[in-house]
Amino acid sequence: AKVFTKLGLHNVYHLVRICEGDEWKTAFNTPAGHYEYLLLPFGLTNAPAVFQALLNDVLRDMVNKFVFVYLDDILIIS
């Protein structure tokens, strides 16, 4: 390997849609009203595992060959 490329996807985490119908599981109330997340927030117990599984699925043909994924970091070896 001569070139290592690192991609940081820290902004992509918040673009993952919560499964339709499961939004109520993220609900919280404040004096200003009732809110439910539509996109994956930080802090949910399974959020990191869901994000990791999504990236592994998207990159499945390349993972552990020349692409390595750890949460929001991707290392590409060429």
Secondary structure, DSSP 8 states (H G I E B T S, - for coil): ---EEEEE-TTTGGG-B--TT-GGGG-EEETTEEE--SB--TT-TTHHHHHHHHHHHHTTTTBTTTEEEETTEEEEE-
